[in-house]
């Protein structure tokens, strides 16, 4: 059994999560390898990645008003 890092856990669940418009983004400790792994992950959602001095920021974005529907 292998131990997952917080970044690896985020990768595993990223395709099932949606960002909330009011979400506060936070930098997380990470390695360059974490960044590369997330960058190369096959996920359906578009994300923006930022890596700076051992910190990773993953911006999952949000859906705007144009994605809403009234039923």
matplotlib code that plots the C-alpha trace (Angstrom):
import matplotlib.pyplot as plt

x = [0.0, 1.4, 0.9, -0.7, 0.4, -2.3, -1.5, -1.9, -5.3, -6.3, -5.4, -7.4, -10.6, -10.2, -12.5, -15.3, -15.0, -16.3, -14.8, -17.0, -16.9, -16.4, -13.6, -10.4, -7.4, -4.5, -0.9, 0.0, 3.4, 4.5, 7.4, 8.2, 7.3, 3.8, 3.4, 4.4, 2.1, -0.9, 0.0, 0.1, -3.0, -5.8, -8.7, -11.8, -11.8, -9.6, -7.3, -4.6, -1.5, 1.1, 4.3, 6.6, 9.3, 8.0, 4.3, 1.5, -1.7, -4.4, -7.2, -10.2, -12.0, -15.7, -18.7, -20.3, -23.8, -23.6, -23.5, -26.8, -30.1, -33.7, -36.2]
y = [0.0, 3.4, 6.7, 9.5, 13.1, 15.8, 16.8, 13.2, 13.0, 16.2, 14.7, 11.6, 13.6, 16.6, 15.4, 15.0, 18.4, 21.7, 25.0, 27.4, 31.0, 32.2, 29.6, 31.1, 29.6, 28.6, 27.7, 24.2, 22.8, 20.7, 19.4, 20.0, 16.3, 17.0, 19.9, 17.7, 14.9, 17.2, 18.9, 15.6, 14.1, 13.1, 15.0, 16.3, 19.8, 22.7, 23.9, 26.5, 25.5, 27.7, 26.5, 28.9, 28.1, 24.8, 25.9, 24.8, 26.6, 24.8, 27.1, 24.9, 28.0, 28.4, 28.3, 31.7, 32.8, 31.6, 28.0, 28.2, 27.0, 27.7, 24.8]
z = [0.0, -0.9, 0.9, -1.1, -0.7, -0.5, -4.1, -5.3, -3.4, -5.2, -8.5, -7.8, -7.0, -9.3, -12.0, -9.4, -7.8, -9.0, -7.9, -6.0, -7.1, -3.5, -2.8, -1.4, -3.3, -1.1, -2.0, -0.9, -0.2, -3.2, -5.2, -8.8, -9.4, -7.9, -10.3, -13.3, -12.2, -11.9, -15.2, -17.0, -15.3, -17.6, -16.2, -17.9, -16.3, -17.3, -14.5, -14.2, -12.3, -10.6, -9.0, -7.1, -4.6, -3.5, -3.4, -5.8, -6.6, -8.5, -9.8, -10.9, -12.0, -11.8, -14.0, -14.7, -15.3, -18.9, -17.7, -15.8, -16.9, -15.8, -15.8]

ax = plt.figure().add_subplot(projection="3d")
ax.plot(x, y, z, "-o")
ax.set_aspect("equal")
plt.show()
